[in-house]
Amino acid sequence: MAPIWSTYFKDCSAVLFVVDVSNRHQVSAACILLLEVLGNKMLASAPTLIVLNKCDMPNVMNRVEVESIFRLNDIVQRATQSVHVIECSARDGTGLVHIFQWIQQNAHV
């Protein structure tokens, strides 16, 4: 995990975990980081949104592929916090409304 991340966990009310699904080489590394984030005691009750970004790009991993590599069903069942997944494209706006709605409902400032 990025060494500085954990310094922000103490006051975190929600987690947005963004995965670049256009970069197949980084998806496995992202899975490992996600497991570390979800396993951190300071985030045990922080609702988590996994954002599958760049879904509009050619040759991206689709949601089924990512769910398989991440074993998302197992993660969701074992996580102490609620975990949701949204596909999005920051470039064309796909899914952004759903992300903002999720933040509004789950992030408590």
C-alpha positions in Angstrom: 0.0 0.0 0.0 1.2 3.5 -0.6 3.0 4.4 2.6 1.1 7.7 3.1 -2.4 6.3 2.7 -2.8 5.1 6.2 -2.2 8.5 7.6 -5.6 9.5 6.2 -7.6 6.6 7.5 -8.3 7.9 11.0 -10.9 10.4 10.0 -12.2 8.6 6.9 -16.0 8.1 6.8 -16.0 6.4 3.3 -13.6 5.0 0.8 -13.6 5.5 -2.9 -11.2 2.9 -4.5 -10.7 3.7 -8.1 -9.4 1.0 -10.5 -8.2 1.8 -14.0 -9.8 -1.1 -15.9 -7.9 -0.1 -19.1 -4.6 -1.0 -17.5 -4.7 -4.8 -17.3 -1.2 -5.0 -15.7 -2.2 -2.9 -12.7 -5.5 -4.6 -11.9 -3.9 -7.4 -9.9 -1.9 -4.9 -7.9 -5.1 -2.9 -7.3 -6.7 -6.1 -5.9 -4.0 -6.5 -3.4 -4.2 -2.9 -2.4 -8.0 -3.1 -2.0 -7.6 -6.1 0.3 -5.1 -4.1 2.5 -7.5 -1.1 2.6 -10.5 -3.2 3.5 -8.5 -5.1 6.2 -7.4 -2.0 7.9 -9.1 -1.7 11.4 -9.5 2.1 11.0 -11.7 1.5 8.0 -13.7 -1.4 9.4 -17.0 0.5 9.3 -16.2 2.9 6.4 -18.5 2.1 3.4 -16.5 1.4 0.3 -17.2 2.1 -3.3 -15.0 0.4 -5.9 -15.0 2.6 -9.0 -14.1 0.7 -12.2 -12.9 3.7 -14.2 -12.2 4.1 -18.0 -14.9 1.6 -18.9 -15.3 3.6 -22.2 -11.8 2.7 -23.4 -11.1 0.0 -26.0 -9.9 -3.4 -24.7 -10.8 -2.8 -21.1 -11.5 -5.5 -18.6 -15.2 -5.7 -18.2 -17.0 -5.9 -14.9 -17.2 -9.7 -15.0 -13.5 -10.1 -15.5 -12.7 -7.6 -12.7 -15.2 -9.3 -10.4 -13.5 -12.7 -11.1 -9.9 -11.4 -10.6 -10.8 -9.5 -7.4 -13.1 -12.3 -6.2 -15.6 -9.6 -5.4 -18.3 -11.9 -4.2 -15.9 -13.2 -1.6 -14.7 -9.7 -0.7 -18.3 -8.4 -0.3 -19.3 -11.4 1.9 -16.2 -11.1 4.2 -15.9 -7.4 4.5 -16.9 -5.7 7.7 -18.0 -2.6 5.8 -20.5 -2.3 2.9 -18.8 -2.6 -0.5 -20.4 -1.5 -3.8 -19.1 -1.4 -7.3 -19.8 1.1 -10.0 -18.5 1.3 -13.6 -17.7 4.8 -14.8 -16.0 6.9 -17.4 -14.8 10.2 -16.1 -14.4 11.3 -19.7 -17.9 10.7 -21.0 -19.7 10.9 -17.7 -21.0 7.3 -17.5 -21.7 6.4 -13.9 -20.7 9.7 -12.4 -24.2 10.6 -11.2 -24.3 7.2 -9.3 -20.9 7.9 -7.7 -22.0 11.4 -6.5 -25.2 9.9 -5.1 -23.2 7.2 -3.3 -20.9 9.8 -1.8 -23.8 11.9 -0.7 -25.5 9.0 1.0 -22.3 7.4 2.6 -19.7 10.1 3.3 -20.3 11.9 6.5 -18.3 15.0 7.0 
